[in-house]
């Protein structure tokens, strides 16, 4: 026979597991949306090519370029 405390603990574990599954499902949906958006994929590819070619600036220079004081 299961005590009330054991049942409550099992329920809490089950709820936490469902919450984790929900986060994973949301993450998977977001990934699928990105993979189905050709414009976003192209922008990612362009960015990776820029990085490979060395067309990057450091974060401090980026901030200065856009008018933020560092």
Steps between C-alpha positions, in 0.01 A plus 500: 500500500627846408504771761362846430853645513624248244205573271562873530869453422415287196255765382761775540755297302240438229413871478867601480556242227205638303639852535837386364329322210303817426823703481653243265192499277501881480871495413441241229215702352719811489778303330257362242368850432853624436581203277187570295582869453732528201569870564618432855712205389660714229579772756662240727705367209608853406601568859704183521675592175578845643653339809706259289621787279589712803240768429426558868555764766523459874207589721658820634552633147145400411365705790711802403389469137136516609545796732535334838763613745734231618 
